[in-house]
Amino acid sequence: MERVGEGVEVLRVQATAHPHKTTNIYFLEAEDGIIVYETGSVTNAQEIGRAAADRGGITRIVLSHAHADHRGGASQLDAPIFCHPAERPGAEGDCWLEDGYDLSKVEDPAIRDAIPRFLRELDGGPVVVEGTLSDGDTIAGFEVLHLPGHTPGQIGLWRRSDRVAIVSDAVFVWDPFTVDGLSGHVRLPPPAIRPDDAAARASVRRIAALEPATLWLGHYSPITGDVAEQLEGAAGGE
């Protein structure tokens, strides 16, 4: 576990297919336990549950979005689940592949052919969404940000007091459709998982306008330094 800021820790779990990749699970302190933002893949559920139990247990799960490597563990954790209203169909169904992936944009044929099987291995299946969170709502001292583009209802978290932003897959520093997926420069979600290009760029620019001091992602290490400049560069690039 690593401290993100006051009342926030991150559990960085190793990815199975990409040995250099981590998926980040965030633990937000609440009065009666822990709010978990992101649940990784189904194989991460036990590790999340153990870490949360040491901190008072899970009071609520917040899904950033419904892709398999973010909702996968949720079905195995005993807590009410929340997401954005536009993400509810994906969270409660199996449309994460049909609605969010354009496999024709994945250049490597071996990777392209393996993706459907791989996603099903990561996924814990549909979940029951107990409630929704919309832009401007607050949880554990963070403001909810609606950041569409990668998916229709992706949400991030923003805390003005220390300028910490947690934005899941609104921002990437890696390419999941290469063999090693090594980390690199700040970028948009790849074209194969960027169904709404204009919305994705607008979301990155919105994050940049907040001028975060630290930007935490769905995968890999946080972005520091001149975060806004790096984001503006990503929003204007590929």
DAWOFEN-V853941 format. One record per residue. N is the residue number from 1. SS is DSSP state (hx for helix, st for strand, lp for the rest). PHI is phi in whole degrees, -180 to 180 (none if undefined). PSI is psi as a letter, one per 20 degrees, with the letter a starting at -180 (NA if undefined). Layout:
# DAWOFEN-V853941
((N:SS:PHI:PSI) (N:SS:PHI:PSI))
This chain:
# DAWOFEN-V853941
((1:lp:none:q) (2:st:-133:p) (3:st:-76:p) (4:st:-92:g) (5:st:-176:a) (6:lp:-57:p) (7:lp:75:j) (8:st:-137:p) (9:st:-125:q) (10:st:-124:p) (11:st:-101:o) (12:st:-103:o) (13:st:-100:q) (14:st:-77:p) (15:lp:-81:q) (16:lp:-73:g) (17:lp:-81:h) (18:lp:-114:o) (19:lp:-64:i) (20:lp:-98:i) (21:lp:-98:p) (22:st:-117:q) (23:st:-110:p) (24:st:-105:p) (25:st:-115:p) (26:st:-105:p) (27:st:-114:o) (28:st:-105:p) (29:st:-70:p) (30:st:-123:r) (31:lp:-61:h) (32:lp:-113:j) (33:st:150:c) (34:st:-123:p) (35:st:-96:p) (36:st:-99:p) (37:st:-108:o) (38:lp:87:p) (39:lp:-129:j) (40:lp:59:b) (41:lp:-95:r) (42:hx:-60:h) (43:hx:-72:i) (44:hx:-91:i) (45:hx:-60:g) (46:hx:-64:g) (47:hx:-64:g) (48:hx:-62:g) (49:hx:-61:g) (50:hx:-65:g) (51:hx:-65:h) (52:hx:-69:h) (53:hx:-60:h) (54:lp:-69:i) (55:lp:-119:j) (56:lp:104:i) (57:lp:90:r) (58:st:-91:p) (59:st:-94:h) (60:st:-160:q) (61:st:-111:p) (62:st:-116:o) (63:lp:-89:p) (64:lp:-67:g) (65:lp:-165:r) (66:lp:-99:j) (67:lp:-64:q) (68:hx:-58:h) (69:hx:-84:j) (70:hx:-126:h) (71:hx:-99:i) (72:lp:-54:g) (73:lp:-82:i) (74:hx:-63:h) (75:hx:-68:i) (76:hx:-99:j) (77:lp:-113:p) (78:lp:-89:n) (79:lp:-161:q) (80:lp:-64:q) (81:st:-112:p) (82:st:-128:q) (83:st:-157:r) (84:lp:-70:q) (85:hx:-54:h) (86:hx:-72:i) (87:hx:-97:i) (88:hx:-59:g) (89:hx:-58:h) (90:hx:-69:g) (91:hx:-67:h) (92:hx:-92:i) (93:lp:-131:a) (94:lp:-121:k) (95:lp:-93:j) (96:hx:-62:h) (97:hx:-87:g) (98:hx:-64:h) (99:hx:-92:i) (100:hx:-120:i) (101:lp:-122:p) (102:lp:-117:n) (103:hx:-67:i) (104:hx:-65:i) (105:hx:-93:j) (106:lp:-92:o) (107:lp:-73:g) (108:lp:-78:o) (109:hx:-64:h) (110:hx:-66:g) (111:hx:-67:g) (112:hx:-58:g) (113:hx:-72:h) (114:hx:-85:i) (115:hx:-58:g) (116:hx:-57:g) (117:hx:-65:g) (118:hx:-63:g) (119:hx:-65:h) (120:hx:-66:h) (121:hx:-70:h) (122:hx:-77:h) (123:lp:-85:q) (124:lp:-95:j) (125:lp:96:r) (126:lp:-57:q) (127:lp:-122:r) (128:lp:-97:o) (129:st:-90:o) (130:st:-84:h) (131:st:-158:r) (132:st:-123:q) (133:lp:-127:p) (134:lp:-120:r) (135:lp:-53:p) (136:lp:96:i) (137:lp:-65:r) (138:st:-124:q) (139:st:-142:p) (140:lp:51:k) (141:lp:84:j) (142:st:-107:q) (143:st:-88:p) (144:st:-79:p) (145:st:-112:p) (146:st:-83:o) (147:lp:-128:m) (148:lp:-73:r) (149:lp:130:g) (150:lp:-74:g) (151:lp:-141:r) (152:lp:-65:h) (153:lp:-120:k) (154:lp:-63:p) (155:st:-127:q) (156:st:-122:a) (157:st:-129:q) (158:st:-137:p) (159:st:-123:o) (160:lp:-68:h) (161:lp:-60:h) (162:lp:-122:j) (163:lp:56:l) (164:st:-97:p) (165:st:-121:p) (166:st:-123:o) (167:lp:-123:j) (168:hx:52:c) (169:hx:-93:j) (170:hx:-66:h) (171:lp:-132:p) (172:st:-118:q) (173:st:-129:k) (174:st:-153:r) (175:lp:-117:o) (176:lp:-70:i) (177:lp:-105:k) (178:lp:-115:r) (179:lp:-64:g) (180:lp:-99:h) (181:lp:61:k) (182:lp:-61:q) (183:st:-64:q) (184:st:-159:b) (185:st:-76:r) (186:st:-68:p) (187:st:-153:r) (188:lp:-72:r) (189:lp:-56:q) (190:lp:-58:q) (191:hx:-53:h) (192:hx:-66:h) (193:hx:-128:k) (194:lp:-132:m) (195:lp:-64:h) (196:lp:-121:n) (197:hx:-62:g) (198:hx:-63:g) (199:hx:-66:h) (200:hx:-61:g) (201:hx:-68:h) (202:hx:-64:h) (203:hx:-64:g) (204:hx:-65:h) (205:hx:-67:h) (206:hx:-64:g) (207:hx:-63:g) (208:hx:-59:h) (209:hx:-65:h) (210:lp:-74:i) (211:lp:54:l) (212:lp:-65:q) (213:lp:-78:h) (214:st:-139:p) (215:st:-120:o) (216:st:-100:q) (217:lp:-117:r) (218:lp:-73:h) (219:st:-142:q) (220:lp:73:a) (221:lp:-80:r) (222:lp:-71:r) (223:st:-97:p) (224:lp:-129:a) (225:lp:80:b) (226:lp:-83:n) (227:hx:-63:g) (228:hx:-61:g) (229:hx:-64:g) (230:hx:-64:h) (231:hx:-69:g) (232:hx:-62:h) (233:hx:-63:g) (234:hx:-67:g) (235:hx:-64:h) (236:lp:-94:i) (237:lp:-106:b) (238:lp:-77:NA))
